[in-house]
Structures are given as structure tokens and as C-alpha cells.
Amino acid sequence: MTPRTTIKPINFLCMAPQAQAVSLVGDFNGWNPQAHPMRQGPDKAWTITVDFKPGHHRYAFLVDGALTLDPRAQGITRNDQNQRVSLMPVS
């Protein structure tokens, strides 16, 4: 039997009520703003659910083109451009 890679759905929430566009970027999508656009709900919060493999994932919210840390993140690290980004462990 081969070991299965566990995929975990992770919910992201970004409070940016005045934003025109928010997307989730990170090492899991090549920091591509088009890969995971977030949806704004009636409460003006932006949300998305993304499936992750176990490991440590670097990410940030792109709010109207500005890289923004997640205040709910488990840690802060730096990306390959030495910008501060959020860190999330998935087990």
C-alpha cells in the first residue's frame, strides 16, 4: 500500500472592506495573483478555501496590489524577494 498524501482544506479570511480586489498568493501558487482570487461576502470580509498538502507554506494577501500579512497567521517569515510574508504549518 502506498502512503496517501493528506490534503487539508484551509479557510482564509481577509478583513479589507474597502478593497476592490483581494487574492491569496504564496509559494503554493507561484505568488500568482490570478491563481486564487478571494470572494467578498455580505459582511465585506474576503474569503477563500484552498487545499494544502502537509508542510510549511508561505503566503500573503494581495489587497489591491499591496502584499499584506495575515494577522491570523501562525508566524511571519520572508519570501524569495525578502518581503515579510505569513507562515502557516499544515500537518
N, CA, C and O atoms as a GROMACS GRO file, in nm:
protein
  364
    1MET      N    1   0.083  -0.119   0.000
    1MET     CA    2   0.000   0.000   0.000
    1MET      C    3   0.088   0.126   0.000
    1MET      O    4   0.184   0.135   0.077
    2THR      N    5   0.057   0.220  -0.084
    2THR     CA    6   0.135   0.344  -0.088
    2THR      C    7   0.074   0.446   0.008
    2THR      O    8  -0.048   0.455   0.020
    3PRO      N    9   0.159   0.522   0.077
    3PRO     CA   10   0.105   0.622   0.168
    3PRO      C   11   0.034   0.733   0.091
    3PRO      O   12   0.082   0.780  -0.012
    4ARG      N   13  -0.081   0.772   0.141
    4ARG     CA   14  -0.158   0.880   0.076
    4ARG      C   15  -0.115   1.014   0.131
    4ARG      O   16  -0.092   1.030   0.251
    5THR      N   17  -0.106   1.111   0.043
    5THR     CA   18  -0.077   1.247   0.087
    5THR      C   19  -0.209   1.307   0.134
    5THR      O   20  -0.306   1.313   0.059
    6THR      N   21  -0.211   1.350   0.258
    6THR     CA   22  -0.332   1.409   0.313
    6THR      C   23  -0.346   1.552   0.264
    6THR      O   24  -0.254   1.633   0.276
    7ILE      N   25  -0.463   1.582   0.210
    7ILE     CA   26  -0.492   1.718   0.166
    7ILE      C   27  -0.588   1.778   0.268
    7ILE      O   28  -0.688   1.717   0.305
    8LYS      N   29  -0.556   1.897   0.313
    8LYS     CA   30  -0.639   1.965   0.413
    8LYS      C   31  -0.695   2.094   0.357
    8LYS      O   32  -0.620   2.178   0.309
    9PRO      N   33  -0.828   2.111   0.362
    9PRO     CA   34  -0.884   2.240   0.321
    9PRO      C   35  -0.860   2.344   0.430
    9PRO      O   36  -0.892   2.322   0.546
   10ILE      N   37  -0.803   2.458   0.392
   10ILE     CA   38  -0.773   2.566   0.485
   10ILE      C   39  -0.855   2.689   0.445
   10ILE      O   40  -0.856   2.729   0.329
   11ASN      N   41  -0.924   2.746   0.543
   11ASN     CA   42  -1.004   2.867   0.518
   11ASN      C   43  -0.921   2.991   0.548
   11ASN      O   44  -0.855   3.000   0.651
   12PHE      N   45  -0.926   3.086   0.456
   12PHE     CA   46  -0.857   3.214   0.474
   12PHE      C   47  -0.959   3.325   0.481
   12PHE      O   48  -1.060   3.323   0.410
   13LEU      N   49  -0.933   3.423   0.568
   13LEU     CA   50  -1.021   3.536   0.587
   13LEU      C   51  -0.937   3.663   0.587
   13LEU      O   52  -0.839   3.674   0.661
   14CYS      N   53  -0.975   3.759   0.504
   14CYS     CA   54  -0.905   3.887   0.499
   14CYS      C   55  -1.005   3.999   0.519
   14CYS      O   56  -1.100   4.014   0.442
   15MET      N   57  -0.982   4.078   0.624
   15MET     CA   58  -1.070   4.192   0.652
   15MET      C   59  -1.016   4.315   0.578
   15MET      O   60  -0.925   4.382   0.625
   16ALA      N   61  -1.074   4.341   0.462
   16ALA     CA   62  -1.036   4.458   0.381
   16ALA      C   63  -1.162   4.511   0.315
   16ALA      O   64  -1.179   4.499   0.193
   17PRO      N   65  -1.252   4.571   0.396
   17PRO     CA   66  -1.384   4.610   0.344
   17PRO      C   67  -1.381   4.710   0.228
   17PRO      O   68  -1.472   4.712   0.145
   18GLN      N   69  -1.278   4.793   0.222
   18GLN     CA   70  -1.272   4.894   0.116
   18GLN      C   71  -1.202   4.845  -0.010
   18GLN      O   72  -1.200   4.916  -0.111
   19ALA      N   73  -1.144   4.725  -0.006
   19ALA     CA   74  -1.064   4.675  -0.119
   19ALA      C   75  -1.150   4.648  -0.243
   19ALA      O   76  -1.267   4.609  -0.232
   20GLN      N   77  -1.090   4.668  -0.359
   20GLN     CA   78  -1.155   4.636  -0.486
   20GLN      C   79  -1.128   4.492  -0.526
   20GLN      O   80  -1.212   4.427  -0.588
   21ALA      N   81  -1.009   4.442  -0.489
   21ALA     CA   82  -0.971   4.304  -0.526
   21ALA      C   83  -0.872   4.250  -0.422
   21ALA      O   84  -0.780   4.320  -0.381
   22VAL      N   85  -0.894   4.126  -0.382
   22VAL     CA   86  -0.804   4.058  -0.289
   22VAL      C   87  -0.779   3.918  -0.342
   22VAL      O   88  -0.872   3.850  -0.385
   23SER      N   89  -0.653   3.874  -0.340
   23SER     CA   90  -0.623   3.737  -0.377
   23SER      C   91  -0.522   3.678  -0.280
   23SER      O   92  -0.448   3.749  -0.212
   24LEU      N   93  -0.521   3.545  -0.275
   24LEU     CA   94  -0.429   3.472  -0.189
   24LEU      C   95  -0.310   3.431  -0.275
   24LEU      O   96  -0.326   3.362  -0.375
   25VAL      N   97  -0.190   3.473  -0.235
   25VAL     CA   98  -0.069   3.439  -0.309
   25VAL      C   99   0.027   3.367  -0.214
   25VAL      O  100   0.025   3.390  -0.093
   26GLY      N  101   0.112   3.281  -0.270
   26GLY     CA  102   0.208   3.211  -0.186
   26GLY      C  103   0.294   3.116  -0.267
   26GLY      O  104   0.283   3.107  -0.389
   27ASP      N  105   0.379   3.043  -0.195
   27ASP     CA  106   0.470   2.951  -0.264
   27ASP      C  107   0.394   2.835  -0.327
   27ASP      O  108   0.450   2.766  -0.413
   28PHE      N  109   0.270   2.811  -0.287
   28PHE     CA  110   0.188   2.703  -0.342
   28PHE      C  111   0.128   2.737  -0.478
   28PHE      O  112   0.081   2.648  -0.549
   29ASN      N  113   0.128   2.866  -0.516
   29ASN     CA  114   0.075   2.904  -0.648
   29ASN      C  115   0.170   2.996  -0.726
   29ASN      O  116   0.128   3.067  -0.817
   30GLY      N  117   0.297   2.992  -0.688
   30GLY     CA  118   0.396   3.073  -0.759
   30GLY      C  119   0.376   3.223  -0.740
   30GLY      O  120   0.421   3.302  -0.823
   31TRP      N  121   0.310   3.261  -0.631
   31TRP     CA  122   0.282   3.402  -0.599
   31TRP      C  123   0.202   3.468  -0.711
   31TRP      O  124   0.218   3.587  -0.739
   32ASN      N  125   0.115   3.390  -0.775
   32ASN     CA  126   0.035   3.435  -0.889
   32ASN      C  127  -0.097   3.495  -0.840
   32ASN      O  128  -0.179   3.422  -0.785
   33PRO      N  129  -0.120   3.626  -0.860
   33PRO     CA  130  -0.243   3.690  -0.811
   33PRO      C  131  -0.370   3.637  -0.877
   33PRO      O  132  -0.478   3.649  -0.820
   34GLN      N  133  -0.358   3.578  -0.996
   34GLN     CA  134  -0.477   3.526  -1.065
   34GLN      C  135  -0.515   3.384  -1.018
   34GLN      O  136  -0.625   3.338  -1.046
   35ALA      N  137  -0.425   3.317  -0.948
   35ALA     CA  138  -0.448   3.176  -0.913
   35ALA      C  139  -0.558   3.156  -0.810
   35ALA      O  140  -0.638   3.062  -0.822
   36HIS      N  141  -0.565   3.242  -0.708
   36HIS     CA  142  -0.664   3.224  -0.600
   36HIS      C  143  -0.730   3.358  -0.563
   36HIS      O  144  -0.704   3.412  -0.456
   37PRO      N  145  -0.817   3.409  -0.653
   37PRO     CA  146  -0.890   3.532  -0.618
   37PRO      C  147  -0.987   3.502  -0.503
   37PRO      O  148  -1.050   3.397  -0.500
   38MET      N  149  -0.998   3.596  -0.410
   38MET     CA  150  -1.087   3.578  -0.297
   38MET      C  151  -1.222   3.643  -0.327
   38MET      O  152  -1.231   3.735  -0.408
   39ARG      N  153  -1.327   3.594  -0.258
   39ARG     CA  154  -1.461   3.649  -0.278
   39ARG      C  155  -1.501   3.733  -0.157
   39ARG      O  156  -1.475   3.696  -0.043
   40GLN      N  157  -1.564   3.845  -0.184
   40GLN     CA  158  -1.611   3.931  -0.076
   40GLN      C  159  -1.755   3.895  -0.041
   40GLN      O  160  -1.842   3.890  -0.128
   41GLY      N  161  -1.777   3.871   0.088
   41GLY     CA  162  -1.910   3.834   0.135
   41GLY      C  163  -1.991   3.956   0.175
   41GLY      O  164  -1.942   4.068   0.170
   42PRO      N  165  -2.116   3.933   0.216
   42PRO     CA  166  -2.204   4.043   0.259
   42PRO      C  167  -2.148   4.122   0.377
   42PRO      O  168  -2.180   4.239   0.394
   43ASP      N  169  -2.063   4.057   0.459
   43ASP     CA  170  -2.002   4.125   0.574
   43ASP      C  171  -1.876   4.203   0.535
   43ASP      O  172  -1.807   4.257   0.620
   44LYS      N  173  -1.848   4.207   0.404
   44LYS     CA  174  -1.733   4.279   0.346
   44LYS      C  175  -1.599   4.210   0.370
   44LYS      O  176  -1.495   4.262   0.330
   45ALA      N  177  -1.599   4.092   0.434
   45ALA     CA  178  -1.476   4.015   0.453
   45ALA      C  179  -1.452   3.932   0.327
   45ALA      O  180  -1.546   3.885   0.262
   46TRP      N  181  -1.325   3.914   0.294
   46TRP     CA  182  -1.285   3.835   0.177
   46TRP      C  183  -1.247   3.696   0.224
   46TRP      O  184  -1.173   3.682   0.322
   47THR      N  185  -1.296   3.591   0.156
   47THR     CA  186  -1.268   3.454   0.198
   47THR      C  187  -1.233   3.365   0.079
   47THR      O  188  -1.269   3.392  -0.036
   48ILE      N  189  -1.162   3.258   0.111
   48ILE     CA  190  -1.133   3.152   0.014
   48ILE      C  191  -1.093   3.027   0.093
   48ILE      O  192  -1.037   3.038   0.202
   49THR      N  193  -1.121   2.911   0.037
   49THR     CA  194  -1.076   2.784   0.094
   49THR      C  195  -0.986   2.717  -0.008
   49THR      O  196  -1.023   2.701  -0.124
   50VAL      N  197  -0.866   2.678   0.036
   50VAL     CA  198  -0.766   2.618  -0.053
   50VAL      C  199  -0.718   2.488   0.010
   50VAL      O  200  -0.695   2.481   0.131
   51ASP      N  201  -0.702   2.384  -0.074
   51ASP     CA  202  -0.649   2.256  -0.027
   51ASP      C  203  -0.497   2.259  -0.021
   51ASP      O  204  -0.432   2.301  -0.117
   52PHE      N  205  -0.441   2.215   0.092
   52PHE     CA  206  -0.297   2.216   0.112
   52PHE      C  207  -0.244   2.078   0.148
   52PHE      O  208  -0.310   2.001   0.217
   53LYS      N  209  -0.124   2.049   0.100
   53LYS     CA  210  -0.050   1.930   0.143
   53LYS      C  211   0.022   1.966   0.273
   53LYS      O  212   0.044   2.084   0.300
   54PRO      N  213   0.059   1.866   0.354
   54PRO     CA  214   0.134   1.895   0.476
   54PRO      C  215   0.266   1.968   0.447
   54PRO      O  216   0.327   1.949   0.342
   55GLY      N  217   0.307   2.051   0.540
   55GLY     CA  218   0.431   2.126   0.527
   55GLY      C  219   0.412   2.269   0.575
   55GLY      O  220   0.306   2.305   0.625
   56HIS      N  221   0.515   2.349   0.558
   56HIS     CA  222   0.509   2.491   0.592
   56HIS      C  223   0.488   2.571   0.465
   56HIS      O  224   0.562   2.555   0.368
   57HIS      N  225   0.390   2.655   0.466
   57HIS     CA  226   0.354   2.732   0.346
   57HIS      C  227   0.367   2.882   0.374
   57HIS      O  228   0.316   2.933   0.474
   58ARG      N  229   0.437   2.950   0.284
   58ARG     CA  230   0.450   3.095   0.291
   58ARG      C  231   0.339   3.155   0.206
   58ARG      O  232   0.311   3.107   0.096
   59TYR      N  233   0.275   3.260   0.258
   59TYR     CA  234   0.164   3.320   0.183
   59TYR      C  235   0.141   3.464   0.230
   59TYR      O  236   0.198   3.509   0.329
   60ALA      N  237   0.056   3.534   0.156
   60ALA     CA  238   0.013   3.668   0.194
   60ALA      C  239  -0.115   3.698   0.118
   60ALA      O  240  -0.151   3.628   0.023
   61PHE      N  241  -0.183   3.802   0.160
   61PHE     CA  242  -0.297   3.853   0.084
   61PHE      C  243  -0.246   3.964  -0.005
   61PHE      O  244  -0.164   4.046   0.037
   62LEU      N  245  -0.295   3.968  -0.128
   62LEU     CA  246  -0.264   4.078  -0.218
   62LEU      C  247  -0.389   4.166  -0.221
   62LEU      O  248  -0.487   4.133  -0.288
   63VAL      N  249  -0.384   4.277  -0.149
   63VAL     CA  250  -0.500   4.366  -0.135
   63VAL      C  251  -0.478   4.487  -0.226
   63VAL      O  252  -0.394   4.572  -0.199
   64ASP      N  253  -0.556   4.493  -0.333
   64ASP     CA  254  -0.542   4.600  -0.433
   64ASP      C  255  -0.395   4.617  -0.473
   64ASP      O  256  -0.348   4.730  -0.486
   65GLY      N  257  -0.325   4.507  -0.492
   65GLY     CA  258  -0.186   4.509  -0.539
   65GLY      C  259  -0.082   4.520  -0.430
   65GLY      O  260   0.037   4.513  -0.459
   66ALA      N  261  -0.124   4.537  -0.303
   66ALA     CA  262  -0.028   4.550  -0.192
   66ALA      C  263  -0.018   4.420  -0.114
   66ALA      O  264  -0.120   4.367  -0.068
   67LEU      N  265   0.104   4.368  -0.098
   67LEU     CA  266   0.127   4.248  -0.020
   67LEU      C  267   0.093   4.276   0.126
   67LEU      O  268   0.147   4.369   0.186
   68THR      N  269   0.004   4.196   0.184
   68THR     CA  270  -0.048   4.221   0.318
   68THR      C  271  -0.037   4.095   0.403
   68THR      O  272  -0.078   3.987   0.361
   69LEU      N  273   0.018   4.110   0.523
   69LEU     CA  274   0.029   3.996   0.615
   69LEU      C  275  -0.108   3.955   0.668
   69LEU      O  276  -0.200   4.037   0.677
   70ASP      N  277  -0.120   3.828   0.702
   70ASP     CA  278  -0.242   3.774   0.763
   70ASP      C  279  -0.228   3.787   0.914
   70ASP      O  280  -0.143   3.721   0.973
   71PRO      N  281  -0.311   3.871   0.980
   71PRO     CA  282  -0.299   3.886   1.125
   71PRO      C  283  -0.329   3.757   1.201
   71PRO      O  284  -0.293   3.744   1.318
   72ARG      N  285  -0.396   3.661   1.136
   72ARG     CA  286  -0.430   3.535   1.200
   72ARG      C  287  -0.326   3.426   1.174
   72ARG      O  288  -0.343   3.312   1.217
   73ALA      N  289  -0.218   3.460   1.104
   73ALA     CA  290  -0.115   3.361   1.068
   73ALA      C  291  -0.044   3.308   1.192
   73ALA      O  292  -0.044   3.373   1.297
   74GLN      N  293   0.016   3.190   1.179
   74GLN     CA  294   0.088   3.130   1.291
   74GLN      C  295   0.230   3.182   1.303
   74GLN      O  296   0.296   3.161   1.405
   75GLY      N  297   0.278   3.250   1.200
   75GLY     CA  298   0.413   3.304   1.205
   75GLY      C  299   0.439   3.400   1.090
   75GLY      O  300   0.355   3.417   1.002
   76ILE      N  301   0.557   3.462   1.094
   76ILE     CA  302   0.598   3.553   0.988
   76ILE      C  303   0.737   3.510   0.942
   76ILE      O  304   0.823   3.478   1.023
   77THR      N  305   0.756   3.508   0.811
   77THR     CA  306   0.885   3.472   0.752
   77THR      C  307   0.909   3.567   0.636
   77THR      O  308   0.843   3.671   0.625
   78ARG      N  309   1.002   3.533   0.548
   78ARG     CA  310   1.029   3.617   0.431
   78ARG      C  311   1.021   3.533   0.305
   78ARG      O  312   1.052   3.414   0.306
   79ASN      N  313   0.978   3.597   0.196
   79ASN     CA  314   0.973   3.527   0.068
   79ASN      C  315   1.107   3.543  -0.004
   79ASN      O  316   1.202   3.598   0.052
   80ASP      N  317   1.115   3.495  -0.126
   80ASP     CA  318   1.241   3.498  -0.201
   80ASP      C  319   1.285   3.641  -0.236
   80ASP      O  320   1.402   3.663  -0.270
   81GLN      N  321   1.193   3.737  -0.228
   81GLN     CA  322   1.227   3.878  -0.252
   81GLN      C  323   1.255   3.951  -0.121
   81GLN      O  324   1.266   4.073  -0.118
   82ASN      N  325   1.266   3.874  -0.012
   82ASN     CA  326   1.295   3.927   0.122
   82ASN      C  327   1.182   4.015   0.177
   82ASN      O  328   1.206   4.099   0.264
   83GLN      N  329   1.060   3.994   0.127
   83GLN     CA  330   0.944   4.065   0.180
   83GLN      C  331   0.886   3.983   0.295
   83GLN      O  332   0.888   3.860   0.292
   84ARG      N  333   0.833   4.053   0.396
   84ARG     CA  334   0.770   3.983   0.508
   84ARG      C  335   0.638   3.922   0.460
   84ARG      O  336   0.554   3.989   0.400
   85VAL      N  337   0.621   3.792   0.487
   85VAL     CA  338   0.500   3.720   0.450
   85VAL      C  339   0.456   3.631   0.566
   85VAL      O  340   0.532   3.609   0.661
   86SER      N  341   0.336   3.581   0.559
   86SER     CA  342   0.281   3.496   0.663
   86SER      C  343   0.326   3.352   0.645
   86SER      O  344   0.356   3.308   0.534
   87LEU      N  345   0.328   3.279   0.756
   87LEU     CA  346   0.371   3.139   0.754
   87LEU      C  347   0.260   3.054   0.816
   87LEU      O  348   0.203   3.089   0.919
   88MET      N  349   0.231   2.939   0.751
   88MET     CA  350   0.129   2.850   0.801
   88MET      C  351   0.176   2.706   0.795
   88MET      O  352   0.204   2.655   0.687
   89PRO      N  353   0.184   2.639   0.912
   89PRO     CA  354   0.215   2.497   0.910
   89PRO      C  355   0.087   2.415   0.888
   89PRO      O  356  -0.017   2.444   0.948
   90VAL      N  357   0.097   2.314   0.803
   90VAL     CA  358  -0.015   2.223   0.781
   90VAL      C  359   0.035   2.084   0.813
   90VAL      O  360   0.137   2.040   0.761
   91SER      N  361  -0.038   2.012   0.900
   91SER     CA  362   0.005   1.876   0.934
   91SER      C  363  -0.103   1.775   0.898
   91SER      O  364  -0.085   1.655   0.919
   0.00000   0.00000   0.00000
